[in-house]
Amino acid sequence: MDNKEVLDSLNKILEHELAGVVKYTHYAFMVQGPYRLSVVQWLREQAQESLAHAEAVGEHVTSLGEHPTLKISDLLETHKHSTEDILNECLEHEREAIKSYYELLKNVKDGSIMLEEFARTQIAAEEMHEAELKKMLRDNF
């Protein structure tokens, strides 16, 4: 296991999760329309979950004896605020998270059971979010 690659992966994830806190919070402010209450509640839950993920990642960085980054990923303001646009941006955010956690899994494979299990658990959670977003974006009715 290459510690530098693992730390780079963890810090990239940390930046992404911290950006998620900001993005989901912002999106919750912007939702309008008849489904506002349920969508806002879901977005705020996602912001809290992103914070919990960031905290867990930061703990893994320090357990490796290193310093967690203070950076966050880019925050792109698209000025598109329809609920569908917001959910599509959330979907893209979740897909990036999945990629990042798969990269971590690749970097820790056969080097740390703790980090492998962490990466797998996070991948499962992010893939579940992706599936939920896909369902939310379906217009079958």
C-alpha positions in Angstrom: 0.0 0.0 0.0 1.4 3.3 -1.1 0.7 5.7 1.8 1.1 8.8 -0.4 -1.5 7.5 -2.9 -3.9 6.6 0.0 -3.5 10.0 1.6 -4.0 11.7 -1.7 -7.2 9.7 -2.2 -8.4 10.4 1.3 -7.7 14.1 1.0 -9.5 14.3 -2.4 -12.5 12.6 -0.8 -12.4 15.0 2.2 -12.4 18.0 -0.2 -15.3 16.4 -2.1 -17.4 15.6 1.1 -16.8 19.1 2.5 -18.0 20.6 -0.8 -21.0 18.4 -0.5 -21.9 20.0 2.8 -21.9 23.4 1.1 -23.6 22.3 -2.1 -26.5 20.4 -0.4 -27.1 23.2 2.0 -27.2 25.7 -0.8 -29.5 23.5 -2.9 -31.9 23.2 0.1 -32.2 27.0 0.1 -33.1 27.1 -3.6 -35.8 24.4 -3.9 -39.2 25.8 -4.8 -42.5 24.2 -5.8 -44.9 21.6 -4.5 -42.3 19.1 -3.3 -40.2 21.6 -1.5 -40.6 20.3 2.0 -39.6 16.7 1.2 -36.8 17.7 -1.1 -35.4 20.2 1.3 -35.5 17.6 4.1 -33.6 15.1 1.9 -31.0 17.7 0.9 -30.3 18.7 4.5 -29.9 15.1 5.4 -27.4 14.7 2.6 -25.5 17.8 3.9 -25.3 16.2 7.4 -24.2 12.9 5.9 -21.5 14.6 3.8 -20.2 16.2 7.1 -20.2 12.8 8.8 -18.3 11.3 5.9 -15.8 14.2 5.9 -15.3 13.7 9.7 -14.6 9.9 9.2 -12.2 10.6 6.3 -10.3 13.2 8.4 -10.0 10.7 11.2 -8.5 8.1 8.8 -6.0 10.7 7.6 -4.9 11.5 11.1 -4.8 7.8 12.0 -2.1 7.5 9.3 -0.2 10.3 11.1 -0.9 12.9 8.5 -2.7 16.3 8.3 -6.1 16.5 6.7 -6.5 19.1 4.0 -8.3 22.4 4.6 -9.4 22.7 0.9 -12.7 21.9 -0.5 -13.6 20.9 -4.1 -14.7 23.5 -6.6 -18.1 24.9 -6.0 -19.6 25.7 -9.4 -22.7 28.0 -9.3 -24.7 27.1 -12.4 -27.6 29.4 -11.5 -30.0 26.6 -12.5 -32.4 26.2 -9.6 -35.3 24.1 -10.9 -35.7 21.0 -8.7 -34.7 18.8 -11.7 -31.5 20.8 -12.3 -30.6 20.6 -8.6 -31.2 16.9 -8.5 -29.1 16.4 -11.6 -26.3 18.4 -10.0 -26.7 16.2 -6.9 -26.5 13.1 -9.2 -23.2 14.3 -10.7 -21.8 15.0 -7.2 -22.7 11.5 -6.1 -21.1 9.9 -9.2 -17.9 11.8 -8.5 -18.0 10.5 -4.9 -18.4 7.0 -6.1 -15.3 7.4 -8.4 -13.3 8.8 -5.5 -14.2 6.0 -3.2 -13.4 3.3 -5.8 -10.0 5.0 -6.3 -9.4 4.7 -2.5 -10.5 1.1 -2.6 -7.9 0.4 -5.4 -5.2 2.2 -3.4 -5.8 0.3 -0.1 -6.6 -3.2 -1.6 -4.7 -5.8 0.4 -3.0 -3.1 2.5 -5.6 -2.3 5.1 -8.8 -4.2 5.9 -10.0 -1.2 7.9 -9.7 1.2 5.0 -11.0 -1.4 2.5 -14.1 -1.9 4.5 -14.5 1.9 5.0 -14.2 2.4 1.2 -16.7 -0.4 0.5 -19.2 0.9 3.0 -18.9 4.4 1.5 -19.3 3.1 -2.1 -22.5 1.3 -1.0 -23.9 4.4 0.6 -23.0 6.6 -2.4 -24.4 4.1 -4.9 -27.6 4.0 -2.9 -27.8 7.8 -3.1 -27.2 7.6 -6.9 -30.1 5.1 -7.2 -32.4 7.3 -5.1 -31.6 10.3 -7.2 -32.3 8.4 -10.4 -35.7 7.5 -9.0 -36.4 11.1 -8.0 -35.6 12.2 -11.5 -37.9 9.7 -13.2 -41.1 11.3 -14.5 -43.4 8.3 -14.8 -46.6 9.9 -13.5 
